[in-house]
Amino acid sequence: MDDVGLGPDERILWPASVLAGVAMCGAVYDLTRLVSSRCFKGYNGLNEMHKIEWNNRGFSTFHALAAAAVSFYLLVMSGLFSEDAHSAVVIDRKSWLSDAMFGVSLGYFLTDLAMILRYFPRLGGKEYLLHHGLSMYAISLALLSGKGHVYILMVLFTEATTPFVNLRWYLDLAGRKGSKLYLYNGLALFVGWLIARIILFVYFFTHMYLHFDQVRSVFPLGFYSILTVPPVLSLMNLLWFCKICKGMVKTLCKAKQSASVKTD
């Protein structure tokens, strides 16, 4: 990365976007607390730790929606990474929007990690520390080098499943595990996870294989990071997917038993 210099725009954009990510988390946290206290009767009866996690999941949902939307636009709609769209090789392509989104995501992961460490392990265990640490490392490397933005965007798109995870937690806390919404959300989580965190990673590794000559041209630290970080994240996604499958089967069995009782 010795030959990579930071332009005047990047020196402003990156710190500003990281600060924007931190500010976004604080603003949405407070907004979630304000709206929830006025619109959800059960919120004020929660204990302090549940309120903190409730608000924390508010800004994690907001970031997930923003990250997934921007990633989808850049990967699918913008044509930035189309094979014939530019003369530059795919692994070198980037834009101010990808830089800005990476900065905002860094701000989010830093804020969320700080909260996880402060209340550890009540907001997440060691797997969350590993996930956030690897995410921040990979994003920072892509920002500093300008390499591999296409792969970071693919990984960021997996955040599209986070709103379903958070909604399940909200419904569970509200005692709505037996509701149809809980069931439908569980099915959406299963399908979304399968597409965004399993099938997408298959495409990720296939893309790497087909463009391995470009991947090998990256500086050594970046090259070995691309070979190691995604497989670790993929393994974590598979382990979480197994838990989701078990939870879905359990929910479907309960729903079937409930329907049988009503029929009888």
Steps between C-alpha positions, in 0.01 A plus 500: 500500500803727491399647165151591615459866582202674649355775283360821650142378454572170675666677793170680558253231391630212710514669843173681429322178403632314809378784722170496311469128578558561872258795498242291316516233769454756777214678324309180413560363852337809650224502238423134566476571872272801445267331252485174694417669829206677336373237255565164671326449833730222611823697446478703823451179699824345375804479725793728425706237316211407272445868418868539410490196272168615350652835405824338385310278261330812367820646360629160388183463291543848352861431404409162353235652273735777385795264443290247309339768282830668409673167439217379275508824303877493445520128425190457283360830378790741457702293253817587691610137518364385165761301311485724191412830663852628576856448386623459857509149645206417728704474818629858455162664443352727765289814535447781747177326605677175589760699695225688685303184577812326631568798727144502634519124560828543688329759721214258561723202582712714732193625687339157521828341609541761774152417631564125480821538699336727756214260571682176410365240454139621524494660153697223332767244573843424358361423154380860471843630599656281230243604238537873571878479523535323166248737338685812615835354395378413149321831448801701621732308270273561200475871581873551541598298193208569267501128417225240521203733543286254305559232764441728798170610346394137461571441868318820600194388307468208742384758755162478322412215737552710814150660506344152511730395784411813696127468435511145634664628818240778537209257454654252743542769763142616446371147554389460138680174420167334426387768252480464123737795465765309694450200273512701176803694620674171580433373149626829352813474715562146378460594132692826538789331683514224242523752215707780655739303722527156343433519125661844472820365656500219244488769232768695693746209490412420138570863405834483682592180315412646159694819576785339692761664277371837622482384861865387483603846379394655830770589755594202724301597811191564291542175306530282810215691667271426205593132529436476875239751621207403268525126583486579872193721452345233279552235767338724761204552267463123456505441877238773555294355213489165677357673806245681283393170343454339842300801620280497189426128534409553866271793414329310217440200727343722764282668238388161371419378851306819571298457180426137590374598845268763351367249248429244774 
